[in-house]
Amino acid sequence: MLSGGVARGQAFRTTGEGLNVGHFLLYPSVDFEYTDSDNVFYSSQDLPEDQIIKSGMTVVRPRILMDLPIGGNRIRWVYSPLYRDYTSKSFVQTQRFSHYFDFEALHTGPVVTVRGGYHLVLGTEELREVDRGGELVFGTTPFKAYVTEAEVTLSMGARNGISVLPLYNAVAFDDSTPNSLIGYRRRQIEIRFQHAVSLTSQVFAFYSHEDSQQDREQVLFGNVSYDARTAGLGLRRTLNREVVAFLHAGYKEMDFKGGSNSNFRGPAVDANATWQVSDVTVLALSGVHQAFQSFYINNNYYLDTEVRFRLTHQVGRNVFWDTSIGFLNNRYADPLDISVTAETPPGQDCEPMIPDPGDPSQLICGGDGRIDIYESLQPSVGRRRHDRLYRAEVGAGWQLSPLLRLFIGYNSERRRSNVEQIVSGQTVDPFAYSVNRILFRLEAGWQ
């Protein structure tokens, strides 16, 4: 749920001294994790219990971070492969590996400062890399997602400056998979006029323009693209090169081409803050109110509102406990409509089949004006989808040695929606799920 820049900044976060290897600082580490989940696929709680799969999951996550300081400049990269294996034998796991790679270069000059970054994920289940608002819940289709970005800042005196931030984001799913999702390409450029109110804090006014094009595997409603503009104000505070407070708030306009032709006009807010309550207690707050392009049937966009609180408290020198709660509320733009459109191929509306007038022994497409693969959603036609999710976590960690850490935790999610679908003759909410997990993690190495 973190903003893009803040989330990518956390990829380079370190909490201790690394290994000095020549001019480099290296942070090698590995995590061993076991999770027990009572609903691996986030299946609807309305389904019979024997259709909800429970399983343990083993994860091994090596990580290497390289930091090369060069005077006031810096080059950093992180590579972290991930191996995931489920203990259940009730399904076939075809993809066990995911890969994360981050690169950042920073040049600080007396007049011009330049930062460039690249973020790459080759994954399957890591759908927040694809859909930040949480519309997509679970997937097994391999995908590639990457972000290339830059920030060029021109100093205009001791306190003022102007920054240009171009960004390109692309997502592609494996189209050889029957359940392939929708990829997209997104371009954005933002201009900021900023003023330093202190050595660590900046306020800025911004204007951004972005456009996006979806790549739909099945063109049932036609391709959808959008053009968006946002203007507003922001705040950024850093401490030891880490962002500890960030606010990006403005008014956004999204104009869509294709789909349902509904457009968005309204506020867009992205905020994160970390507060050192005491020497041993840290409170982290984050919130989002954003419109995101939708993957769901005939909807152009959905409005995502999220808030999250995390409290970390240290007990003695080597023990801490951590707890968090979160709430997500997604409202969709358009009433559900499964009607055939001009873009729908004729073969997508065959039911009910009818006898061939030329040969009554053969059946041909009859059609009822509704797209066949969505007919099970007929009870929800005309309804605007609305999802709510509650999330809670609690855990405790121990610093067993300078290079060895243990964490034990529990987390729970509850999601509800107002969508009804006919499954095996019964009406279910396909997006209503309940998931409980118990987590054990052993971390070894430099962080």
C-alpha positions as CSV (number, residue, x, y, z in Angstrom):
1,M,0.0,0.0,0.0
2,L,3.0,2.3,0.2
3,S,3.5,4.9,-2.5
4,G,5.8,3.7,-5.3
5,G,8.8,5.7,-4.4
6,V,8.6,4.9,-0.7
7,A,8.0,1.2,-1.3
8,R,11.0,1.0,-3.7
9,G,13.1,2.9,-1.1
10,Q,12.4,0.2,1.4
11,A,14.1,-2.3,-0.9
12,F,17.4,-0.6,0.0
13,R,16.7,-0.2,3.7
14,T,19.5,-1.4,6.0
15,T,19.5,-1.5,9.8
16,G,23.2,-2.3,10.5
17,E,26.7,-2.3,9.2
18,G,27.4,-4.4,6.2
19,L,30.5,-6.2,5.0
20,N,33.3,-4.0,3.6
21,V,34.6,-5.6,0.4
22,G,36.9,-3.1,-1.3
23,H,34.9,0.0,-2.0
24,F,31.6,-1.9,-1.6
25,L,29.3,-2.4,1.3
26,L,27.5,-5.8,1.0
27,Y,24.5,-7.0,2.9
28,P,24.0,-10.8,2.2
29,S,21.1,-12.5,4.1
30,V,18.6,-15.4,3.8
31,D,15.2,-15.9,5.2
32,F,13.6,-19.3,6.0
33,E,9.9,-19.0,6.4
34,Y,7.0,-21.4,7.1
35,T,3.4,-20.3,6.9
36,D,0.3,-22.4,7.7
37,S,-2.8,-21.1,5.9
38,D,-6.4,-22.2,6.2
39,N,-7.4,-20.8,2.7
40,V,-4.5,-20.9,0.2
41,F,-6.4,-19.7,-2.8
42,Y,-8.6,-17.1,-1.0
43,S,-11.6,-19.1,-2.0
44,S,-15.1,-17.9,-1.3
45,Q,-16.3,-18.7,2.2
46,D,-19.7,-19.5,0.7
47,L,-18.3,-22.6,-1.0
48,P,-18.4,-26.1,0.7
49,E,-15.6,-26.5,3.2
50,D,-14.1,-29.4,1.2
51,Q,-13.5,-26.9,-1.7
52,I,-11.4,-24.6,0.5
53,I,-7.8,-25.8,0.4
54,K,-5.6,-25.6,3.5
55,S,-1.8,-25.9,3.3
56,G,1.5,-25.1,4.7
57,M,4.0,-23.1,2.7
58,T,7.8,-23.1,2.9
59,V,9.6,-20.0,1.6
60,V,13.4,-19.5,1.2
61,R,14.4,-16.0,0.3
62,P,18.1,-15.2,-0.2
63,R,19.0,-11.5,-0.6
64,I,22.1,-9.6,-1.6
65,L,22.3,-5.8,-1.4
66,M,25.3,-3.9,-2.8
67,D,26.0,-0.3,-1.8
68,L,28.8,1.7,-3.5
69,P,29.2,5.2,-2.1
70,I,31.3,7.5,-4.4
71,G,31.7,10.8,-2.5
72,G,28.3,12.4,-2.5
73,N,27.1,9.9,-5.1
74,R,25.8,6.4,-4.7
75,I,25.0,3.2,-6.6
76,R,22.9,0.4,-5.0
77,W,21.3,-2.8,-6.2
78,V,19.4,-5.6,-4.6
79,Y,18.6,-9.1,-5.9
80,S,16.3,-11.4,-4.1
81,P,15.1,-14.7,-5.6
82,L,12.3,-16.5,-3.7
83,Y,11.5,-20.2,-3.6
84,R,7.9,-21.2,-2.6
85,D,6.6,-24.7,-2.0
86,Y,3.2,-25.8,-0.7
87,T,2.8,-28.9,1.4
88,S,-0.6,-29.8,0.1
89,K,-0.8,-32.3,-2.7
90,S,-4.3,-31.4,-3.7
91,F,-3.2,-29.1,-6.5
92,V,-0.3,-28.9,-8.9
93,Q,2.2,-26.1,-8.3
94,T,3.8,-25.2,-11.7
95,Q,5.8,-22.1,-10.6
96,R,8.0,-22.2,-7.5
97,F,10.4,-19.3,-8.1
98,S,9.9,-15.5,-8.1
99,H,12.6,-12.9,-8.6
100,Y,13.0,-9.3,-7.4
101,F,15.7,-6.9,-8.6
102,D,16.1,-3.2,-7.7
103,F,18.7,-0.7,-8.9
104,E,19.3,2.9,-8.0
105,A,22.0,5.5,-8.9
106,L,22.2,8.9,-7.3
107,H,24.4,11.9,-8.4
108,T,24.4,14.9,-6.1
109,G,25.8,18.1,-7.6
110,P,25.9,21.7,-6.5
111,V,23.1,22.7,-9.0
112,V,21.6,19.4,-10.4
113,T,20.8,16.2,-8.6
114,V,19.9,13.1,-10.6
115,R,18.4,9.8,-9.4
116,G,17.6,6.9,-11.6
117,G,15.9,3.6,-10.6
118,Y,14.7,0.3,-11.9
119,H,12.4,-2.2,-10.2
120,L,11.7,-5.7,-11.7
121,V,9.5,-8.6,-10.5
122,L,9.1,-12.0,-12.1
123,G,6.4,-13.5,-10.1
124,T,3.0,-15.2,-9.8
125,E,1.3,-14.5,-6.5
126,E,2.8,-11.0,-5.9
127,L,-0.2,-9.2,-7.4
128,R,0.2,-6.0,-5.4
129,E,3.1,-5.4,-7.8
130,V,0.5,-5.4,-10.6
131,D,-2.5,-3.9,-8.9
132,R,-1.7,-1.6,-6.1
133,G,-5.3,-1.1,-5.0
134,G,-5.9,-4.8,-4.2
135,E,-8.6,-5.6,-6.8
136,L,-6.6,-8.8,-7.7
137,V,-6.4,-11.2,-4.8
138,F,-4.6,-14.4,-5.9
139,G,-3.1,-15.7,-9.1
140,T,-0.8,-18.5,-10.4
141,T,-0.2,-17.0,-13.8
142,P,3.5,-16.0,-14.3
143,F,4.0,-12.3,-15.0
144,K,6.7,-9.7,-15.5
145,A,6.4,-6.3,-14.0
146,Y,8.9,-3.5,-14.1
147,V,9.2,0.2,-13.3
148,T,11.8,2.5,-14.8
149,E,11.9,6.0,-13.2
150,A,14.1,9.1,-12.8
151,E,14.2,12.3,-10.8
152,V,16.1,15.3,-12.0
153,T,16.2,18.3,-9.6
154,L,17.5,21.8,-10.5
155,S,18.4,23.9,-7.5
156,M,17.1,27.5,-7.6
157,G,18.8,29.0,-4.6
158,A,19.3,27.8,-1.1
159,R,15.7,26.6,-0.5
160,N,13.9,26.3,-3.8
161,G,14.1,23.9,-6.7
162,I,12.2,22.3,-9.6
163,S,12.1,18.5,-10.2
164,V,11.0,16.5,-13.2
165,L,10.0,12.8,-12.5
166,P,9.4,10.6,-15.5
167,L,8.2,7.0,-15.0
168,Y,7.4,4.0,-17.2
169,N,5.6,0.9,-15.8
170,A,4.8,-2.2,-17.8
171,V,3.1,-5.5,-16.8
172,A,2.8,-8.6,-19.0
173,F,1.2,-11.9,-18.1
174,D,2.0,-15.3,-19.6
175,D,-0.6,-15.5,-22.4
176,S,-0.1,-19.2,-22.8
177,T,-1.9,-19.8,-19.5
178,P,-5.7,-20.2,-19.8
179,N,-6.4,-17.9,-16.9
180,S,-4.1,-15.1,-18.1
181,L,-4.9,-11.7,-16.6
182,I,-4.7,-8.3,-18.2
183,G,-1.3,-6.6,-18.8
184,Y,-0.8,-2.9,-19.3
185,R,1.7,-0.1,-20.1
186,R,1.7,3.1,-18.1
187,R,3.7,6.3,-18.7
188,Q,3.8,9.3,-16.3
189,I,5.7,12.5,-15.9
190,E,5.4,14.8,-12.8
191,I,6.8,18.3,-12.3
192,R,7.4,19.6,-8.8
193,F,8.1,23.1,-7.5
194,Q,9.6,22.5,-4.1
195,H,10.6,24.6,-1.1
196,A,12.8,23.4,1.8
197,V,11.3,24.4,5.1
198,S,14.2,22.7,7.0
199,L,17.2,20.5,6.3
200,T,15.0,17.4,6.4
201,S,11.6,18.7,5.2
202,Q,10.3,19.9,1.8
203,V,6.9,21.1,0.7
204,F,6.0,21.1,-3.0
205,A,3.4,21.9,-5.6
206,F,3.0,19.3,-8.4
207,Y,1.4,18.6,-11.7
208,S,1.4,15.1,-13.3
209,H,0.2,13.6,-16.5
210,E,-0.1,9.9,-17.2
211,D,-1.6,7.5,-19.7
212,S,-2.2,3.8,-19.7
213,Q,-3.1,1.1,-22.2
214,Q,-4.5,-2.3,-21.2
215,D,-3.6,-5.5,-23.1
216,R,-6.7,-7.6,-22.8
217,E,-6.3,-11.3,-23.7
218,Q,-9.9,-11.6,-24.6
219,V,-11.4,-8.5,-26.3
220,L,-14.9,-8.9,-24.9
221,F,-15.5,-5.3,-24.1
222,G,-12.8,-3.8,-26.3
223,N,-9.4,-2.4,-25.2
224,V,-9.4,0.3,-22.6
225,S,-7.0,3.2,-22.2
226,Y,-7.0,6.4,-20.2
227,D,-5.4,9.8,-19.9
228,A,-5.0,11.4,-16.5
229,R,-4.0,14.7,-14.9
230,T,-3.4,15.5,-11.3
231,A,-2.4,18.8,-9.6
232,G,-1.9,19.3,-5.9
233,L,0.5,19.8,-2.9
234,G,2.9,17.5,-1.1
235,L,5.3,17.1,1.8
236,R,8.4,15.0,2.0
237,R,10.5,14.5,5.1
238,T,13.7,12.4,5.3
239,L,15.9,11.2,8.1
240,N,19.2,9.4,7.4
241,R,18.2,9.2,3.7
242,E,15.0,7.4,4.6
243,V,11.5,8.9,3.9
244,V,9.8,9.1,7.3
245,A,6.8,11.2,6.1
246,F,5.3,11.6,2.7
247,L,2.1,13.3,1.5
248,H,0.9,13.6,-2.1
249,A,-2.6,15.1,-2.3
250,G,-4.4,16.7,-5.2
251,Y,-7.3,16.6,-7.6
252,K,-7.3,14.0,-10.3
253,E,-9.1,13.7,-13.7
254,M,-9.1,10.4,-15.6
255,D,-10.6,10.2,-19.1
256,F,-11.1,6.8,-20.5
257,K,-11.3,5.6,-24.1
258,G,-13.3,2.4,-24.6
259,G,-14.9,0.2,-21.9
260,S,-17.9,1.8,-20.2
261,N,-16.7,5.4,-21.0
262,S,-17.2,6.4,-17.4
263,N,-14.5,9.0,-16.2
264,F,-13.2,9.9,-12.8
265,R,-13.1,13.3,-11.2
266,G,-12.0,13.7,-7.5
267,P,-9.4,13.8,-4.8
268,A,-6.3,11.6,-4.9
269,V,-4.3,11.2,-1.7
270,D,-1.3,9.1,-0.8
271,A,0.3,9.5,2.7
272,N,2.8,7.7,4.9
273,A,4.3,8.7,8.2
274,T,6.5,7.1,10.9
275,W,6.4,8.5,14.4
276,Q,9.0,7.7,17.1
277,V,6.6,7.7,20.0
278,S,9.4,6.9,22.5
279,D,12.8,5.4,22.6
280,V,11.3,1.9,22.3
281,T,8.0,2.5,20.4
282,V,7.4,3.4,16.7
283,L,4.0,4.1,15.1
284,A,3.6,3.9,11.3
285,L,0.6,5.3,9.6
286,S,-0.4,5.1,5.9
287,G,-3.4,6.0,3.9
288,V,-4.6,6.0,0.3
289,H,-7.5,7.4,-1.6
290,Q,-7.0,6.7,-5.3
291,A,-8.8,5.7,-8.5
292,F,-7.1,2.8,-10.3
293,Q,-7.8,1.3,-13.7
294,S,-9.9,-1.9,-13.2
295,F,-9.4,-5.4,-14.5
296,Y,-13.0,-6.3,-13.6
297,I,-15.4,-7.1,-16.5
298,N,-16.9,-3.8,-17.9
299,N,-15.6,-1.4,-15.2
300,N,-13.1,1.3,-16.2
301,Y,-11.9,2.1,-12.7
302,Y,-12.5,1.5,-9.0
303,L,-11.9,3.9,-6.1
304,D,-9.5,2.4,-3.5
305,T,-9.5,3.8,0.1
306,E,-7.1,2.2,2.6
307,V,-5.8,3.0,6.0
308,R,-3.2,1.1,8.0
309,F,-1.7,1.4,11.5
310,R,1.4,-0.5,12.7
311,L,2.9,-0.3,16.2
312,T,6.3,-1.7,17.0
313,H,7.5,-1.8,20.6
314,Q,10.9,-3.1,21.8
315,V,11.2,-5.0,25.1
316,G,14.7,-5.1,26.5
317,R,17.6,-5.2,24.1
318,N,16.7,-8.3,21.9
319,V,12.9,-8.7,21.8
320,F,10.2,-6.7,20.1
321,W,6.5,-7.1,19.4
322,D,4.6,-5.8,16.4
323,T,0.9,-5.3,15.7
324,S,-1.0,-3.8,12.8
325,I,-4.6,-3.3,11.6
326,G,-5.8,-2.3,8.2
327,F,-9.0,-1.5,6.3
328,L,-9.6,-1.5,2.6
329,N,-12.7,-0.2,0.8
330,N,-13.0,-0.5,-3.0
331,R,-16.0,1.0,-4.9
332,Y,-16.5,0.4,-8.6
333,A,-17.5,2.9,-11.1
334,D,-20.1,1.1,-13.2
335,P,-23.0,-1.2,-12.7
336,L,-22.2,-4.8,-13.7
337,D,-23.2,-5.4,-17.3
338,I,-22.6,-8.7,-19.1
339,S,-24.4,-7.7,-22.3
340,V,-22.8,-8.4,-25.7
341,T,-21.1,-5.3,-27.2
342,A,-20.0,-4.4,-30.6
343,E,-16.5,-5.5,-29.6
344,T,-17.6,-9.0,-28.4
345,P,-16.7,-11.8,-30.8
346,P,-19.9,-13.8,-32.0
347,G,-18.6,-17.0,-30.5
348,Q,-18.7,-15.6,-27.0
349,D,-22.6,-15.6,-27.0
350,C,-23.7,-19.1,-27.9
351,E,-25.9,-20.2,-24.9
352,P,-28.5,-21.4,-25.2
353,M,-27.6,-23.7,-28.1
354,I,-30.4,-24.3,-30.6
355,P,-31.0,-26.9,-33.4
356,D,-29.5,-26.1,-36.8
357,P,-32.5,-25.3,-39.1
358,G,-30.6,-27.1,-41.9
359,D,-29.8,-30.2,-39.8
360,P,-31.9,-30.4,-36.6
361,S,-29.6,-33.1,-35.2
362,Q,-26.8,-30.5,-34.9
363,L,-26.7,-27.6,-32.4
364,I,-25.6,-24.1,-33.2
365,C,-25.1,-20.9,-31.2
366,G,-28.4,-19.4,-30.2
367,G,-27.4,-16.5,-28.0
368,D,-29.3,-14.5,-25.5
369,G,-27.4,-11.2,-25.7
370,R,-25.2,-12.0,-22.7
371,I,-21.5,-13.1,-22.7
372,D,-21.4,-16.8,-21.9
373,I,-18.5,-16.8,-19.4
374,Y,-20.1,-14.1,-17.3
375,E,-23.7,-15.5,-17.2
376,S,-23.2,-16.9,-13.7
377,L,-23.0,-13.3,-12.5
378,Q,-26.6,-12.6,-13.7
379,P,-27.9,-12.0,-10.1
380,S,-25.6,-9.0,-9.8
381,V,-26.4,-7.3,-13.1
382,G,-27.0,-3.6,-12.5
383,R,-25.2,-3.6,-9.2
384,R,-22.0,-1.6,-8.5
385,R,-19.4,-3.8,-7.0
386,H,-18.3,-2.8,-3.5
387,D,-15.6,-4.7,-1.5
388,R,-14.5,-4.2,2.1
389,L,-11.4,-5.9,3.6
390,Y,-10.2,-6.0,7.2
391,R,-6.7,-7.1,8.0
392,A,-4.9,-7.7,11.4
393,E,-1.5,-8.9,12.3
394,V,0.4,-9.6,15.5
395,G,3.9,-11.0,16.1
396,A,7.0,-11.0,18.2
397,G,10.7,-11.1,17.2
398,W,13.9,-12.1,18.9
399,Q,17.5,-11.0,18.1
400,L,19.2,-14.3,18.8
401,S,22.6,-13.0,17.8
402,P,24.0,-10.1,15.7
403,L,23.4,-12.1,12.6
404,L,20.4,-14.3,13.5
405,R,16.7,-13.2,14.1
406,L,13.5,-15.2,14.8
407,F,9.9,-13.9,14.2
408,I,6.6,-15.6,15.0
409,G,3.4,-14.1,13.9
410,Y,-0.3,-14.5,13.1
411,N,-2.3,-12.6,10.6
412,S,-5.9,-12.6,9.4
413,E,-8.0,-11.2,6.5
414,R,-11.7,-10.9,6.1
415,R,-13.2,-9.7,2.8
416,R,-16.8,-9.1,1.7
417,S,-18.5,-7.8,-1.4
418,N,-22.0,-7.3,-2.7
419,V,-21.5,-9.5,-5.8
420,E,-23.5,-12.7,-6.2
421,Q,-22.6,-15.5,-8.5
422,I,-24.3,-18.9,-9.3
423,V,-21.9,-21.7,-8.6
424,S,-23.2,-25.3,-8.9
425,G,-26.7,-24.1,-8.5
426,Q,-26.0,-22.1,-5.4
427,T,-25.6,-18.3,-4.9
428,V,-22.2,-17.3,-3.5
429,D,-20.2,-14.1,-3.0
430,P,-17.1,-15.0,-5.1
431,F,-15.0,-12.3,-3.4
432,A,-15.9,-13.0,0.2
433,Y,-13.1,-14.9,1.9
434,S,-11.6,-15.5,5.3
435,V,-7.9,-16.4,5.7
436,N,-5.9,-17.1,8.9
437,R,-2.2,-17.7,8.9
438,I,0.5,-18.6,11.4
439,L,4.0,-17.6,10.4
440,F,7.5,-18.7,11.6
441,R,10.5,-16.9,10.1
442,L,14.3,-17.2,10.7
443,E,16.5,-14.5,9.3
444,A,20.2,-14.9,9.0
445,G,22.8,-12.4,7.7
446,W,23.4,-8.7,7.4
447,Q,20.5,-6.3,7.1
